[in-house]
Amino acid sequence: MRDGLTYCDFERRASEVLQRLGLALRELLAATPGGAERAAELSRTLKIHGKLAWQVHRVAFADNPLAEAGHVPGRAALERFLAAARERGTPEEHIQAVRAVRDEYDRLIRYYARNRGEFDSMLSGLAGSRAEQVELAHRRAAFRAQSHFLGIQARTHFGCFVYHPSSDDAERFDGAVIRGMIDLRRLRREAVWVITQTRASDSDAVVRQPVVREPLDPRVEAVYGVNVLEPFCSQPLPRFERLEMGGGFSSVVVRGDSIGNASSMTCFVGDVFRRAFGRYVDEHNRTQASQALIRTPCELLVLDVLVHRSLGWQQKPWLSVLSDHRGVDPIPLGRDCDRVSVAGRIVYLGKGVTVGATGEVPRYEEMLRYAMQLLGWNPDEFDVYRCRIEYPIMPSSVVLHFDLPARGEAG
């Protein structure tokens, strides 16, 4: 390969440019009057063809940029999009920023391939296999069947864990958790559902140090009885109930009597656990596990982990997906027999909450900045990791693990 570049170099360079292109497009959309959380809204706002709006949206909010490379608009189509954005009132610096990254992408294509089609073929080998598509088809079928039998479904299951050093204990760190369901719908009126379930424990599943759950916004919990993030929930809010379960679990249940589209709701809840976790490896803790318990049929899981850089977690996290059909404790230690093969990847998105913005989670950046303000944390000081799984199997635990540092190794 030219200049001694390897296939890994090709993957790295393509991924970096595509990430920058996605970020530039997200910033342009955020600065465009009227904005757009979905492709259809973008098409109406800029008065552009639906296909072009869909392409721009896919690239802007891609969790796996390499997988969306085939949707990068061609040069002429991108110029039509930029012209429409300028006419709408988008600041010129955002238009030029997108054009500059697209120019860099074109140079990368010319360097590695004879044409765009050849370049896209090269990238396709990095973005997923035929076996993954077959697996996805089976998971989609399971989603439809479980939605029918359970009488409930959600478009997106969202989980976000934020880890920050404790302000008054150098040996421990705090954890904030935001969980939610986007477009949760009842298919039968009598369906009552747990929308969140939370617990803090050591990594061997034992709760040794009493941990006090605090709502992110105590004023809202005082009104509704649960820890909802009211500004980011659909209105009117449904009836909630908090249930303290065995084993240290705390659950939030939603009730209602409407069905179908009339029952659709989006709701997020937020907790913070102070001094809940040990910073360093010890006899009881070797990893920090952040898990989503899949108990609701959903089209998509978005699981994010934000780590404050001062914690010194240098290694990339690793993923496990565990079947919970045996009804055992969901903490995954010693559960190799429950592992299932599900195509899922952890992507490092970058630093700061801006990089996590996605149309699949409405007002993502605004919500995280709101939570950070309540906590007194700087939203730009976190590394952001994401796992995204379409049609996650149910019941299962999807877990992101970080290896804890030994004393003296942390930053």
Order of alpha helices (4+ residues) and beta strands (2+ residues): alpha-alpha-alpha-alpha-alpha-alpha-alpha-beta-beta-beta-beta-alpha-beta-beta-beta-beta-beta-beta-beta-alpha-beta-beta
